[in-house]
Structure formats: C-alpha cells, structure tokens
Amino acid sequence: MRALETSLLEWQKRYGTEEACAQALTKQRWPEG
C-alpha cells in the first residue's frame, strides 16, 4: 500500500489532532479490533 502525500493543511482538516489521526490509523489497520 502506497502512502498518499498530504499537506499539513489537508491533514489538519482531515484529523484535527494527533489523537484523532492515531485513532483513524488504528481503525484502518485493525478494522475489527
């Protein structure tokens, strides 16, 4: 899987906080827990 390039502004719009980003990555990596 290739990582998408994201600017800082795009990242802030999508996640807002580091914690929200970590939660999104965890959910993507382990969708069933």
Biopython code that builds the backbone (N, CA, C, O; Angstrom):
import numpy as np
from Bio.PDB.StructureBuilder import StructureBuilder

atoms = [
    (1, "MET", "N", (0.847, -1.183, 0.000)),
    (1, "MET", "CA", (0.000, 0.000, 0.000)),
    (1, "MET", "C", (0.893, 1.247, 0.000)),
    (1, "MET", "O", (1.811, 1.369, 0.810)),
    (2, "ARG", "N", (0.613, 2.134, -0.893)),
    (2, "ARG", "CA", (1.416, 3.354, -1.015)),
    (2, "ARG", "C", (0.761, 4.481, -0.224)),
    (2, "ARG", "O", (-0.442, 4.714, -0.336)),
    (3, "ALA", "N", (1.554, 5.167, 0.564)),
    (3, "ALA", "CA", (1.047, 6.294, 1.354)),
    (3, "ALA", "C", (0.736, 7.468, 0.431)),
    (3, "ALA", "O", (1.466, 7.733, -0.524)),
    (4, "LEU", "N", (-0.343, 8.156, 0.727)),
    (4, "LEU", "CA", (-0.708, 9.340, -0.037)),
    (4, "LEU", "C", (0.000, 10.557, 0.536)),
    (4, "LEU", "O", (0.171, 10.673, 1.749)),
    (5, "GLU", "N", (0.404, 11.448, -0.328)),
    (5, "GLU", "CA", (1.021, 12.682, 0.127)),
    (5, "GLU", "C", (-0.070, 13.625, 0.621)),
    (5, "GLU", "O", (-1.080, 13.829, -0.052)),
    (6, "THR", "N", (0.145, 14.192, 1.793)),
    (6, "THR", "CA", (-0.834, 15.088, 2.399)),
    (6, "THR", "C", (-0.111, 16.320, 2.924)),
    (6, "THR", "O", (0.908, 16.210, 3.606)),
    (7, "SER", "N", (-0.646, 17.490, 2.600)),
    (7, "SER", "CA", (-0.062, 18.715, 3.144)),
    (7, "SER", "C", (-0.527, 18.878, 4.588)),
    (7, "SER", "O", (-1.478, 18.227, 5.021)),
    (8, "LEU", "N", (0.137, 19.732, 5.312)),
    (8, "LEU", "CA", (-0.221, 19.973, 6.702)),
    (8, "LEU", "C", (-1.656, 20.484, 6.816)),
    (8, "LEU", "O", (-2.392, 20.062, 7.709)),
    (9, "LEU", "N", (-2.056, 21.380, 5.929)),
    (9, "LEU", "CA", (-3.422, 21.907, 5.973)),
    (9, "LEU", "C", (-4.460, 20.818, 5.699)),
    (9, "LEU", "O", (-5.503, 20.771, 6.352)),
    (10, "GLU", "N", (-4.175, 19.948, 4.738)),
    (10, "GLU", "CA", (-5.087, 18.837, 4.460)),
    (10, "GLU", "C", (-5.182, 17.912, 5.662)),
    (10, "GLU", "O", (-6.271, 17.464, 6.022)),
    (11, "TRP", "N", (-4.051, 17.626, 6.281)),
    (11, "TRP", "CA", (-4.026, 16.755, 7.459)),
    (11, "TRP", "C", (-4.850, 17.367, 8.591)),
    (11, "TRP", "O", (-5.622, 16.665, 9.245)),
    (12, "GLN", "N", (-4.691, 18.665, 8.823)),
    (12, "GLN", "CA", (-5.438, 19.336, 9.882)),
    (12, "GLN", "C", (-6.936, 19.305, 9.612)),
    (12, "GLN", "O", (-7.724, 19.124, 10.540)),
    (13, "LYS", "N", (-7.340, 19.478, 8.359)),
    (13, "LYS", "CA", (-8.763, 19.418, 8.008)),
    (13, "LYS", "C", (-9.316, 18.006, 8.233)),
    (13, "LYS", "O", (-10.439, 17.837, 8.709)),
    (14, "ARG", "N", (-8.519, 17.008, 7.887)),
    (14, "ARG", "CA", (-8.985, 15.624, 7.963)),
    (14, "ARG", "C", (-9.021, 15.099, 9.393)),
    (14, "ARG", "O", (-9.977, 14.425, 9.776)),
    (15, "TYR", "N", (-7.994, 15.396, 10.189)),
    (15, "TYR", "CA", (-7.879, 14.783, 11.517)),
    (15, "TYR", "C", (-7.996, 15.780, 12.667)),
    (15, "TYR", "O", (-8.610, 15.460, 13.685)),
    (16, "GLY", "N", (-7.441, 16.948, 12.538)),
    (16, "GLY", "CA", (-7.533, 17.952, 13.590)),
    (16, "GLY", "C", (-6.527, 17.790, 14.702)),
    (16, "GLY", "O", (-5.854, 18.750, 15.075)),
    (17, "THR", "N", (-6.411, 16.566, 15.250)),
    (17, "THR", "CA", (-5.463, 16.324, 16.343)),
    (17, "THR", "C", (-4.667, 15.057, 16.061)),
    (17, "THR", "O", (-5.064, 14.228, 15.242)),
    (18, "GLU", "N", (-3.542, 14.918, 16.749)),
    (18, "GLU", "CA", (-2.744, 13.701, 16.614)),
    (18, "GLU", "C", (-3.524, 12.492, 17.112)),
    (18, "GLU", "O", (-3.434, 11.408, 16.535)),
    (19, "GLU", "N", (-4.292, 12.678, 18.186)),
    (19, "GLU", "CA", (-5.073, 11.572, 18.741)),
    (19, "GLU", "C", (-6.110, 11.074, 17.733)),
    (19, "GLU", "O", (-6.289, 9.867, 17.570)),
    (20, "ALA", "N", (-6.793, 12.001, 17.056)),
    (20, "ALA", "CA", (-7.777, 11.619, 16.043)),
    (20, "ALA", "C", (-7.099, 10.893, 14.883)),
    (20, "ALA", "O", (-7.659, 9.945, 14.333)),
    (21, "CYS", "N", (-5.918, 11.325, 14.517)),
    (21, "CYS", "CA", (-5.162, 10.679, 13.451)),
    (21, "CYS", "C", (-4.786, 9.258, 13.870)),
    (21, "CYS", "O", (-4.955, 8.318, 13.092)),
    (22, "ALA", "N", (-4.280, 9.096, 15.086)),
    (22, "ALA", "CA", (-3.899, 7.774, 15.590)),
    (22, "ALA", "C", (-5.108, 6.837, 15.624)),
    (22, "ALA", "O", (-4.989, 5.660, 15.285)),
    (23, "GLN", "N", (-6.260, 7.349, 16.029)),
    (23, "GLN", "CA", (-7.471, 6.526, 16.061)),
    (23, "GLN", "C", (-7.869, 6.092, 14.649)),
    (23, "GLN", "O", (-8.258, 4.943, 14.438)),
    (24, "ALA", "N", (-7.774, 7.001, 13.691)),
    (24, "ALA", "CA", (-8.115, 6.677, 12.307)),
    (24, "ALA", "C", (-7.156, 5.624, 11.743)),
    (24, "ALA", "O", (-7.587, 4.708, 11.043)),
    (25, "LEU", "N", (-5.867, 5.749, 12.041)),
    (25, "LEU", "CA", (-4.894, 4.774, 11.568)),
    (25, "LEU", "C", (-5.123, 3.406, 12.197)),
    (25, "LEU", "O", (-5.019, 2.379, 11.526)),
    (26, "THR", "N", (-5.433, 3.401, 13.488)),
    (26, "THR", "CA", (-5.707, 2.147, 14.185)),
    (26, "THR", "C", (-6.944, 1.473, 13.596)),
    (26, "THR", "O", (-6.948, 0.262, 13.374)),
    (27, "LYS", "N", (-7.987, 2.252, 13.343)),
    (27, "LYS", "CA", (-9.216, 1.686, 12.770)),
    (27, "LYS", "C", (-8.963, 1.147, 11.356)),
    (27, "LYS", "O", (-9.531, 0.126, 10.968)),
    (28, "GLN", "N", (-8.115, 1.832, 10.592)),
    (28, "GLN", "CA", (-7.802, 1.375, 9.239)),
    (28, "GLN", "C", (-6.966, 0.099, 9.285)),
    (28, "GLN", "O", (-7.186, -0.821, 8.497)),
    (29, "ARG", "N", (-6.020, 0.047, 10.197)),
    (29, "ARG", "CA", (-5.108, -1.115, 10.291)),
    (29, "ARG", "C", (-5.802, -2.339, 10.856)),
    (29, "ARG", "O", (-5.596, -3.453, 10.374)),
    (30, "TRP", "N", (-6.630, -2.135, 11.887)),
    (30, "TRP", "CA", (-7.324, -3.233, 12.551)),
    (30, "TRP", "C", (-8.830, -2.922, 12.603)),
    (30, "TRP", "O", (-9.344, -2.570, 13.664)),
    (31, "PRO", "N", (-9.532, -3.046, 11.483)),
    (31, "PRO", "CA", (-10.938, -2.643, 11.416)),
    (31, "PRO", "C", (-11.859, -3.436, 12.347)),
    (31, "PRO", "O", (-12.927, -2.946, 12.714)),
    (32, "GLU", "N", (-11.469, -4.633, 12.726)),
    (32, "GLU", "CA", (-12.305, -5.451, 13.606)),
    (32, "GLU", "C", (-11.766, -5.519, 15.029)),
    (32, "GLU", "O", (-12.174, -6.365, 15.824)),
    (33, "GLY", "N", (-10.849, -4.618, 15.330)),
    (33, "GLY", "CA", (-10.307, -4.546, 16.680)),
    (33, "GLY", "C", (-9.034, -5.233, 16.932)),
    (33, "GLY", "O", (-8.530, -5.205, 18.055)),
]
sb = StructureBuilder()
sb.init_structure("model")
sb.init_model(0)
sb.init_chain("A")
sb.init_seg("    ")
for serial, (resi, resn, name, xyz) in enumerate(atoms, 1):
    if name == "N":
        sb.init_residue(resn, " ", resi, " ")
    sb.init_atom(name, np.array(xyz, "f"), 0.0, 1.0, " ", f" {name:<3s}", serial, name[0])
structure = sb.get_structure()
